[in-house]
C-alpha cells in the first residue's frame, strides 16, 4: 500500500520583494551550495549521500542501501524498485542546512543505463564529488561522468571510499586519477593503513590524526578521536609499522606532492582528495566540514543571446531539469524540479513560460528531501525547488520574470541505443499505456518515437540502457495498471537529422534504417550498426546527424 506523503507548511510570514541591494538577498545567494555526487555503480555513492544527510542533521538514523526487510532504506532511494534492487534509478534532490549554509545535494544514479538522468542533473550542479572505490580505482562510468563535469567546468572533489577494506595503495590511486582524467590530485587528508590495519587519516593542513572508529552499522554519528601528528604517543597508538609508513608518506607528499591551490580547483584543473569509509561513517564529517569551506556559491548561466545571467540579477529565472511523476502513487502527482538560476523566487509569483509564451502562476513551491516535501515561501539562486505540474512543463523549459523572457539552452536529449515496440497485453488498456509512456517520456526516463507511416500504430521506445526497459515495465504495471509486451528491435544507433529539404522518403527505402519522429516531430533516423550510419552520412552530406539535440536552438546547429 502506498504511503501517503504529507506536505508540511512552514510557519513563515511572506516578506515583501527584496532588491539586489538588500543585504539579506545577497547573503542568501552566497550561502547556497549545490553539488552532485558521481561514481561507478557500487562505489558507495548512495551510502555517502545518506551519511552526509546524517552529519548534516537532515536525518537522525542513516538507512541501508542493501537492507534487510526490517532495516531502514536509504533516504534517497524512495522508489519501491530501488528498495528491492538496492540501486539508484532516478536522481534525488536532498536539501538541508549545515553551519549556516543551505545545501542542495543531488544524488544521481551510478548505473550506466540511467546516465541520461545523471547528465541532466549535472547541468544544475555548481560542484561535483567524485567517489572512487579504494580497490577498483577509476572505473568506466566514473570516467564518463567526469567528462560531463569537465564540460561544465565545475570544481571537483574526490573522495576515496571503503578504506575499511583492503585495496590499492593511495599513491597508485592518485597516479591513476591524474593519468586517466588529466587532473592534478592534491590530497588534503592521508590514510593510515587500510582494511583490518586501517588506523585513521591525517589532516595534512592541521597536522592532526583522526583515529579510526567504526560506527555500529554506520547508522549513527561517531565521535572523532584526534591526536597531533607530532605527539610522542602517536607511534604507540597506531603501531610502529603504521607510524613509519605514515612518516615516509608525509615526507614524500611534502616534497613531491601537489599543494592545494584554490584557483586551480575552481578552474577544474586540480581536485582535493579525501579518504574514508562511508559505510562506517569515518571521514564523512571531515569531508563535509572541508566541503563547506571550499565549494563555490551559485554560478551564472548563459542565455539564448550568449549573455551570462548572474545569480544576483534582479529578475527571477530558472529552468526545469527533471520531471518526476507518481512520487506519491496514491495521488498520481507530477513534480517539476527547477534550478533557480537568478534572483529570488516567491510563492505565488507570476512568471513567463518561454516555450508556451504565456504567464503562469507558481503557487505550491516545495523544498525536497527525496520523497518528503515541505511547502516554502521563497527560494534563491542556487536552490533546487519542486513545483506541482499539471503537464505544461517539460525538461529544459525556462521560467523567468524578465521581459522578453530569459531562455537558457535546453537540457539536450541524448540519443538512445536500445529500441523496442510496446503494446498492451490487454487492448482495453491502451489509454493507460499511452498516458504512462507519455509521462515517463516527459520525465526523460525513456524517449518515444512515432513512425511516419500512418499504418504503424505502436510507438517505438528508445532508452540509453537496457535496464530502463525493465524499470519502464515495472512502473507501467505498478503505477498505471498497464501490463505490456516488449518487442525488442535490432536498431542500435539513433541520430537526429538537421538540414533543409528533409524528406523521410529518402530513408524509407534504405536497408538497415528507419525514419521516425520524436515528440516534437523532429526527424530521427534509427540505424542497424555503424556501417549504415556512415553510408547515410556519405550519401547525404547536406544533413547533419546529431547524437544530442536541443529543441530551442536547432536552427543554430
NUGU-665571 format. One record per residue (C-alpha): residue number from 1; residue in three letters; x, y, z. Coordinates in steps of 0.5 Angstrom, whole numbers. Example, Ala and Ser with C-alpha at 12.3 -4.5 7.8 and 13.67 -1.06 7.14 Angstrom:
! NUGU-665571
R,1,ALA,25,-9,16 $
R,2,SER,27,-2,14 $
***
This chain:
! NUGU-665571
R,1,UNK,0,0,0 $
R,2,UNK,3,7,-2 $
R,3,UNK,5,11,4 $
R,4,UNK,1,18,4 $
R,5,UNK,6,24,3 $
R,6,UNK,5,30,8 $
R,7,UNK,6,37,6 $
R,8,UNK,9,41,12 $
R,9,UNK,7,48,12 $
R,10,UNK,13,52,15 $
R,11,UNK,11,58,19 $
R,12,UNK,13,64,16 $
R,13,UNK,11,71,14 $
R,14,UNK,11,73,7 $
R,15,UNK,16,78,6 $
R,16,UNK,16,84,1 $
R,17,UNK,20,83,-5 $
R,18,UNK,28,84,-4 $
R,19,UNK,32,88,-8 $
R,20,UNK,39,87,-11 $
R,21,UNK,42,92,-6 $
R,22,UNK,38,89,0 $
R,23,UNK,44,85,4 $
R,24,UNK,40,79,6 $
R,25,UNK,38,78,-1 $
R,26,UNK,46,78,-3 $
R,27,UNK,47,74,4 $
R,28,UNK,42,68,2 $
R,29,UNK,45,67,-5 $
R,30,UNK,52,67,-2 $
R,31,UNK,50,62,3 $
R,32,UNK,48,57,-3 $
R,33,UNK,52,51,-4 $
R,34,UNK,49,46,-10 $
R,35,UNK,53,40,-12 $
R,36,UNK,52,33,-14 $
R,37,UNK,56,26,-13 $
R,38,UNK,58,22,-19 $
R,39,UNK,61,15,-19 $
R,40,UNK,61,8,-22 $
R,41,UNK,56,3,-19 $
R,42,UNK,57,0,-12 $
R,43,UNK,63,5,-10 $
R,44,UNK,58,7,-5 $
R,45,UNK,55,14,-7 $
R,46,UNK,48,13,-4 $
R,47,UNK,51,11,2 $
R,48,UNK,56,17,2 $
R,49,UNK,50,21,1 $
R,50,UNK,46,18,7 $
R,51,UNK,52,20,11 $
R,52,UNK,52,27,9 $
R,53,UNK,45,28,11 $
R,54,UNK,46,24,18 $
R,55,UNK,52,29,19 $
R,56,UNK,49,35,16 $
R,57,UNK,43,34,21 $
R,58,UNK,38,32,16 $
R,59,UNK,36,25,19 $
R,60,UNK,38,22,25 $
R,61,UNK,39,15,23 $
R,62,UNK,42,13,17 $
R,63,UNK,39,8,12 $
R,64,UNK,42,2,9 $
R,65,UNK,42,1,1 $
R,66,UNK,42,-6,1 $
R,67,UNK,38,-7,7 $
R,68,UNK,34,-13,11 $
R,69,UNK,27,-12,11 $
R,70,UNK,27,-9,18 $
R,71,UNK,32,-4,17 $
R,72,UNK,31,3,14 $
R,73,UNK,32,4,7 $
R,74,UNK,37,10,4 $
R,75,UNK,33,16,4 $
R,76,UNK,35,18,-3 $
R,77,UNK,32,11,-6 $
R,78,UNK,25,12,-5 $
R,79,UNK,22,8,-11 $
R,80,UNK,20,1,-9 $
R,81,UNK,24,-2,-15 $
R,82,UNK,30,2,-12 $
R,83,UNK,29,-1,-5 $
R,84,UNK,28,-8,-8 $
R,85,UNK,34,-8,-12 $
R,86,UNK,39,-4,-8 $
R,87,UNK,41,1,-14 $
R,88,UNK,39,8,-15 $
R,89,UNK,35,9,-21 $
R,90,UNK,33,16,-21 $
R,91,UNK,36,23,-18 $
R,92,UNK,34,25,-12 $
R,93,UNK,34,32,-9 $
R,94,UNK,36,33,-2 $
R,95,UNK,36,40,2 $
R,96,UNK,39,41,9 $
R,97,UNK,42,47,13 $
R,98,UNK,49,46,16 $
R,99,UNK,53,51,19 $
R,100,UNK,50,57,16 $
R,101,UNK,49,54,9 $
R,102,UNK,44,52,5 $
R,103,UNK,46,45,2 $
R,104,UNK,43,42,-4 $
R,105,UNK,45,35,-5 $
R,106,UNK,44,32,-12 $
R,107,UNK,44,24,-11 $
R,108,UNK,45,21,-18 $
R,109,UNK,44,14,-21 $
R,110,UNK,51,11,-22 $
R,111,UNK,49,5,-26 $
R,112,UNK,50,7,-34 $
R,113,UNK,43,5,-36 $
R,114,UNK,41,11,-32 $
R,115,UNK,47,16,-34 $
R,116,UNK,42,21,-38 $
R,117,UNK,39,23,-32 $
R,118,UNK,45,24,-29 $
R,119,UNK,48,28,-35 $
R,120,UNK,42,33,-34 $
R,121,UNK,43,33,-26 $
R,122,UNK,50,35,-27 $
R,123,UNK,47,41,-31 $
R,124,UNK,45,44,-25 $
R,125,UNK,51,43,-20 $
R,126,UNK,56,48,-18 $
R,127,UNK,61,43,-16 $
R,128,UNK,62,35,-16 $
R,129,UNK,64,30,-11 $
R,130,UNK,68,24,-15 $
R,131,UNK,67,18,-11 $
R,132,UNK,72,12,-12 $
R,133,UNK,73,5,-9 $
R,134,UNK,79,4,-6 $
R,135,UNK,80,-3,-9 $
R,136,UNK,78,-1,-16 $
R,137,UNK,80,6,-18 $
R,138,UNK,78,10,-24 $
R,139,UNK,72,6,-27 $
R,140,UNK,69,7,-34 $
R,141,UNK,62,10,-31 $
R,142,UNK,67,15,-27 $
R,143,UNK,71,17,-33 $
R,144,UNK,64,18,-37 $
R,145,UNK,61,23,-31 $
R,146,UNK,68,26,-30 $
R,147,UNK,68,28,-37 $
R,148,UNK,61,31,-37 $
R,149,UNK,63,35,-31 $
R,150,UNK,69,38,-34 $
R,151,UNK,65,40,-40 $
R,152,UNK,61,45,-35 $
R,153,UNK,68,47,-32 $
R,154,UNK,65,46,-25 $
R,155,UNK,70,44,-19 $
R,156,UNK,71,37,-17 $
R,157,UNK,72,34,-10 $
R,158,UNK,75,27,-10 $
R,159,UNK,73,22,-4 $
R,160,UNK,77,15,-4 $
R,161,UNK,72,11,0 $
R,162,UNK,72,4,3 $
R,163,UNK,79,5,7 $
R,164,UNK,76,0,12 $
R,165,UNK,77,-6,6 $
R,166,UNK,84,-8,3 $
R,167,UNK,85,-4,-3 $
R,168,UNK,90,-1,-7 $
R,169,UNK,96,4,-5 $
R,170,UNK,94,11,-4 $
R,171,UNK,99,13,-9 $
R,172,UNK,97,9,-14 $
R,173,UNK,90,11,-14 $
R,174,UNK,92,18,-14 $
R,175,UNK,97,17,-20 $
R,176,UNK,91,13,-24 $
R,177,UNK,87,19,-23 $
R,178,UNK,92,24,-26 $
R,179,UNK,93,20,-32 $
R,180,UNK,86,18,-34 $
R,181,UNK,83,24,-32 $
R,182,UNK,88,29,-33 $
R,183,UNK,87,33,-27 $
R,184,UNK,92,34,-21 $
R,185,UNK,91,31,-14 $
R,186,UNK,92,35,-8 $
R,187,UNK,91,30,-2 $
R,188,UNK,89,34,4 $
R,189,UNK,88,28,8 $
R,190,UNK,92,22,8 $
R,191,UNK,90,15,10 $
R,192,UNK,94,11,15 $
R,193,UNK,93,4,13 $
R,194,UNK,87,0,10 $
R,195,UNK,83,-6,12 $
R,196,UNK,84,-9,18 $
R,197,UNK,90,-5,19 $
R,198,UNK,86,2,18 $
R,199,UNK,88,7,23 $
R,200,UNK,85,13,21 $
R,201,UNK,87,19,17 $
R,202,UNK,92,25,17 $
R,203,UNK,89,32,16 $
R,204,UNK,96,35,13 $
R,205,UNK,94,42,14 $
R,206,UNK,92,42,21 $
R,207,UNK,97,36,23 $
R,208,UNK,92,32,27 $
R,209,UNK,91,25,26 $
R,210,UNK,84,23,27 $
R,211,UNK,84,16,29 $
R,212,UNK,79,11,26 $
R,213,UNK,73,9,30 $
R,214,UNK,67,5,26 $
R,215,UNK,60,6,28 $
R,216,UNK,56,0,29 $
R,217,UNK,53,-1,22 $
R,218,UNK,54,6,21 $
R,219,UNK,47,9,23 $
R,220,UNK,49,14,28 $
R,221,UNK,54,19,29 $
R,222,UNK,61,17,32 $
R,223,UNK,65,22,36 $
R,224,UNK,72,23,33 $
R,225,UNK,79,22,37 $
R,226,UNK,84,26,35 $
R,227,UNK,92,27,37 $
R,228,UNK,97,31,34 $
R,229,UNK,102,28,29 $
R,230,UNK,108,31,33 $
R,231,UNK,105,27,39 $
R,232,UNK,110,22,42 $
R,233,UNK,104,18,44 $
R,234,UNK,102,17,37 $
R,235,UNK,107,11,35 $
R,236,UNK,105,7,41 $
R,237,UNK,97,8,39 $
R,238,UNK,98,6,32 $
R,239,UNK,104,2,32 $
R,240,UNK,111,2,29 $
R,241,UNK,109,0,22 $
R,242,UNK,104,5,21 $
R,243,UNK,108,10,24 $
R,244,UNK,114,9,20 $
R,245,UNK,110,9,14 $
R,246,UNK,106,15,15 $
R,247,UNK,112,19,16 $
R,248,UNK,115,16,10 $
R,249,UNK,109,18,6 $
R,250,UNK,109,25,9 $
R,251,UNK,116,27,7 $
R,252,UNK,114,24,0 $
R,253,UNK,108,29,0 $
R,254,UNK,111,35,3 $
R,255,UNK,117,34,-2 $
R,256,UNK,114,32,-9 $
R,257,UNK,106,32,-8 $
R,258,UNK,102,38,-11 $
R,259,UNK,100,43,-6 $
R,260,UNK,93,45,-6 $
R,261,UNK,91,51,-10 $
R,262,UNK,84,54,-9 $
R,263,UNK,85,58,-16 $
R,264,UNK,87,51,-20 $
R,265,UNK,81,48,-16 $
R,266,UNK,76,53,-18 $
R,267,UNK,79,52,-26 $
R,268,UNK,77,45,-25 $
R,269,UNK,85,43,-26 $
R,270,UNK,86,41,-19 $
R,271,UNK,82,36,-15 $
R,272,UNK,83,36,-7 $
R,273,UNK,83,29,-5 $
R,274,UNK,80,26,2 $
R,275,UNK,80,19,5 $
R,276,UNK,75,15,9 $
R,277,UNK,69,10,10 $
R,278,UNK,62,12,8 $
R,279,UNK,59,5,11 $
R,280,UNK,63,6,18 $
R,281,UNK,62,14,18 $
R,282,UNK,69,15,18 $
R,283,UNK,72,21,15 $
R,284,UNK,65,24,12 $
R,285,UNK,64,29,17 $
R,286,UNK,72,31,16 $
R,287,UNK,70,32,9 $
R,288,UNK,63,36,10 $
R,289,UNK,67,41,14 $
R,290,UNK,72,42,9 $
R,291,UNK,67,42,3 $
R,292,UNK,63,48,6 $
R,293,UNK,69,52,6 $
R,294,UNK,72,50,-1 $
R,295,UNK,65,49,-5 $
R,296,UNK,63,55,-9 $
R,297,UNK,57,59,-9 $
R,298,UNK,52,59,-15 $
R,299,UNK,55,60,-22 $
R,300,UNK,52,64,-27 $
R,301,UNK,48,61,-34 $
R,302,UNK,49,63,-41 $
R,303,UNK,42,65,-44 $
R,304,UNK,40,65,-51 $
R,305,UNK,44,71,-53 $
R,306,UNK,50,68,-50 $
R,307,UNK,50,73,-44 $
R,308,UNK,51,71,-37 $
R,309,UNK,45,71,-33 $
R,310,UNK,49,72,-26 $
R,311,UNK,46,70,-19 $
R,312,UNK,45,77,-16 $
R,313,UNK,40,79,-22 $
R,314,UNK,34,83,-20 $
R,315,UNK,30,78,-25 $
R,316,UNK,28,71,-23 $
R,317,UNK,30,66,-27 $
R,318,UNK,30,58,-27 $
R,319,UNK,30,52,-32 $
R,320,UNK,27,45,-31 $
R,321,UNK,32,40,-31 $
R,322,UNK,28,34,-28 $
R,323,UNK,20,32,-28 $
R,324,UNK,18,26,-24 $
R,325,UNK,11,23,-24 $
R,326,UNK,8,19,-18 $
R,327,UNK,13,21,-13 $
R,328,UNK,6,20,-9 $
R,329,UNK,3,14,-12 $
R,330,UNK,-4,15,-9 $
R,331,UNK,-5,22,-12 $
R,332,UNK,-2,21,-19 $
R,333,UNK,2,27,-18 $
R,334,UNK,8,30,-22 $
R,335,UNK,13,35,-20 $
R,336,UNK,18,39,-24 $
R,337,UNK,25,40,-21 $
R,338,UNK,27,47,-22 $
R,339,UNK,34,50,-21 $
R,340,UNK,34,57,-19 $
R,341,UNK,39,61,-23 $
R,342,UNK,38,68,-21 $
R,343,UNK,34,73,-17 $
R,344,UNK,29,71,-11 $
R,345,UNK,23,66,-12 $
R,346,UNK,17,68,-8 $
R,347,UNK,11,63,-7 $
R,348,UNK,5,65,-11 $
R,349,UNK,9,70,-16 $
R,350,UNK,7,70,-24 $
R,351,UNK,13,68,-29 $
R,352,UNK,13,68,-36 $
R,353,UNK,14,61,-39 $
R,354,UNK,19,62,-45 $
R,355,UNK,16,56,-49 $
R,356,UNK,9,57,-49 $
R,357,UNK,10,64,-49 $
R,358,UNK,5,66,-43 $
R,359,UNK,4,68,-36 $
R,360,UNK,4,62,-31 $
R,361,UNK,3,63,-23 $
R,362,UNK,7,59,-18 $
R,363,UNK,3,57,-12 $
R,364,UNK,6,51,-9 $
R,365,UNK,14,51,-9 $
R,366,UNK,17,45,-5 $
R,367,UNK,23,44,-1 $
R,368,UNK,25,37,-2 $
R,369,UNK,29,31,2 $
R,370,UNK,28,26,-3 $
R,371,UNK,20,24,-3 $
R,372,UNK,19,28,3 $
R,373,UNK,16,35,2 $
R,374,UNK,16,42,5 $
R,375,UNK,12,48,3 $
R,376,UNK,16,54,2 $
R,377,UNK,15,61,1 $
R,378,UNK,22,63,-2 $
R,379,UNK,28,61,-5 $
R,380,UNK,34,64,-8 $
R,381,UNK,39,63,-14 $
R,382,UNK,43,56,-13 $
R,383,UNK,37,53,-10 $
R,384,UNK,33,47,-13 $
R,385,UNK,25,47,-12 $
R,386,UNK,20,43,-14 $
R,387,UNK,13,45,-17 $
R,388,UNK,7,41,-18 $
R,389,UNK,6,41,-25 $
R,390,UNK,-1,39,-29 $
R,391,UNK,3,38,-35 $
R,392,UNK,5,44,-38 $
R,393,UNK,12,44,-36 $
R,394,UNK,18,40,-40 $
R,395,UNK,25,39,-38 $
R,396,UNK,29,45,-41 $
R,397,UNK,23,50,-40 $
R,398,UNK,25,57,-38 $
R,399,UNK,21,61,-33 $
R,400,UNK,23,68,-31 $
R,401,UNK,20,75,-29 $
R,402,UNK,24,79,-35 $
R,403,UNK,21,82,-41 $
R,404,UNK,23,79,-46 $
R,405,UNK,23,72,-42 $
R,406,UNK,30,69,-41 $
R,407,UNK,31,63,-45 $
R,408,UNK,37,58,-43 $
R,409,UNK,40,53,-47 $
R,410,UNK,35,47,-47 $
R,411,UNK,38,41,-43 $
R,412,UNK,40,37,-49 $
R,413,UNK,37,30,-51 $
R,414,UNK,42,24,-51 $
R,415,UNK,41,19,-57 $
R,416,UNK,39,12,-54 $
R,417,UNK,42,6,-56 $
R,418,UNK,36,1,-55 $
R,419,UNK,30,1,-58 $
R,420,UNK,23,-3,-57 $
R,421,UNK,16,-3,-59 $
R,422,UNK,11,-3,-54 $
R,423,UNK,4,-6,-54 $
R,424,UNK,-1,-7,-48 $
R,425,UNK,-3,-15,-46 $
R,426,UNK,-10,-12,-46 $
R,427,UNK,-12,-8,-52 $
R,428,UNK,-17,-4,-47 $
R,429,UNK,-11,-2,-43 $
R,430,UNK,-9,3,-49 $
R,431,UNK,-10,9,-46 $
R,432,UNK,-7,7,-39 $
R,433,UNK,-1,5,-43 $
R,434,UNK,-1,12,-47 $
R,435,UNK,-1,16,-41 $
R,436,UNK,4,12,-38 $
R,437,UNK,9,13,-44 $
R,438,UNK,8,20,-44 $
R,439,UNK,9,21,-37 $
R,440,UNK,15,17,-37 $
R,441,UNK,18,21,-43 $
R,442,UNK,17,27,-40 $
R,443,UNK,21,25,-34 $
R,444,UNK,26,24,-39 $
R,445,UNK,26,16,-37 $
R,446,UNK,25,14,-44 $
R,447,UNK,24,17,-51 $
R,448,UNK,18,16,-55 $
R,449,UNK,19,16,-63 $
R,450,UNK,13,15,-68 $
R,451,UNK,13,12,-75 $
R,452,UNK,12,17,-81 $
R,453,UNK,8,11,-84 $
R,454,UNK,0,12,-82 $
R,455,UNK,-1,5,-82 $
R,456,UNK,4,4,-76 $
R,457,UNK,0,5,-69 $
R,458,UNK,5,2,-64 $
R,459,UNK,10,7,-61 $
R,460,UNK,18,6,-61 $
R,461,UNK,21,7,-54 $
R,462,UNK,28,9,-54 $
R,463,UNK,33,8,-48 $
R,464,UNK,40,10,-46 $
R,465,UNK,41,3,-43 $
R,466,UNK,37,-4,-43 $
R,467,UNK,35,-3,-35 $
R,468,UNK,31,2,-37 $
R,469,UNK,26,-2,-40 $
R,470,UNK,26,-6,-34 $
R,471,UNK,24,0,-30 $
R,472,UNK,19,2,-35 $
R,473,UNK,15,-4,-35 $
R,474,UNK,15,-4,-27 $
R,475,UNK,13,3,-27 $
R,476,UNK,7,2,-33 $
R,477,UNK,5,-4,-29 $
R,478,UNK,5,-2,-22 $
R,479,UNK,3,6,-23 $
R,480,UNK,-1,6,-29 $
R,481,UNK,-4,-1,-29 $
R,482,UNK,-2,-3,-36 $
R,483,UNK,1,-10,-37 $
R,484,UNK,6,-9,-43 $
R,485,UNK,9,-14,-48 $
R,486,UNK,16,-11,-50 $
R,487,UNK,19,-13,-57 $
R,488,UNK,26,-11,-58 $
R,489,UNK,28,-8,-65 $
R,490,UNK,35,-9,-68 $
R,491,UNK,37,-2,-69 $
R,492,UNK,43,1,-64 $
R,493,UNK,44,8,-66 $
R,494,UNK,40,14,-67 $
R,495,UNK,41,21,-70 $
R,496,UNK,37,27,-70 $
R,497,UNK,37,30,-78 $
R,498,UNK,38,37,-79 $
R,499,UNK,38,41,-85 $
R,500,UNK,34,44,-91 $
R,501,UNK,29,40,-95 $
R,502,UNK,29,34,-91 $
R,503,UNK,24,28,-94 $
R,504,UNK,23,22,-90 $
R,505,UNK,22,18,-97 $
R,506,UNK,30,19,-97 $
R,507,UNK,31,14,-92 $
R,508,UNK,24,10,-92 $
R,509,UNK,27,5,-98 $
R,510,UNK,34,4,-95 $
R,511,UNK,36,-2,-91 $
R,512,UNK,38,-2,-84 $
R,513,UNK,35,5,-83 $
R,514,UNK,28,7,-80 $
R,515,UNK,26,14,-80 $
R,516,UNK,21,16,-74 $
R,517,UNK,19,23,-71 $
R,518,UNK,21,25,-64 $
R,519,UNK,15,28,-59 $
R,520,UNK,16,35,-63 $
R,521,UNK,16,32,-70 $
R,522,UNK,23,33,-71 $
R,523,UNK,26,27,-75 $
R,524,UNK,31,22,-73 $
R,525,UNK,34,16,-76 $
R,526,UNK,35,9,-73 $
R,527,UNK,41,5,-76 $
R,528,UNK,43,-2,-75 $
R,529,UNK,50,-1,-74 $
R,530,UNK,56,4,-75 $
R,531,UNK,56,2,-83 $
R,532,UNK,49,4,-84 $
R,533,UNK,50,11,-81 $
R,534,UNK,57,12,-85 $
R,535,UNK,53,10,-91 $
R,536,UNK,48,15,-90 $
R,537,UNK,53,21,-88 $
R,538,UNK,56,20,-94 $
R,539,UNK,50,20,-99 $
R,540,UNK,47,26,-95 $
R,541,UNK,53,31,-94 $
R,542,UNK,47,36,-94 $
R,543,UNK,45,34,-87 $
R,544,UNK,48,33,-80 $
R,545,UNK,47,27,-76 $
R,546,UNK,47,29,-69 $
R,547,UNK,48,25,-62 $
R,548,UNK,45,30,-58 $
R,549,UNK,39,35,-59 $
R,550,UNK,37,42,-57 $
R,551,UNK,30,44,-59 $
R,552,UNK,31,51,-57 $
R,553,UNK,37,52,-61 $
R,554,UNK,36,47,-67 $
R,555,UNK,36,53,-72 $
R,556,UNK,43,55,-70 $
R,557,UNK,46,48,-71 $
***
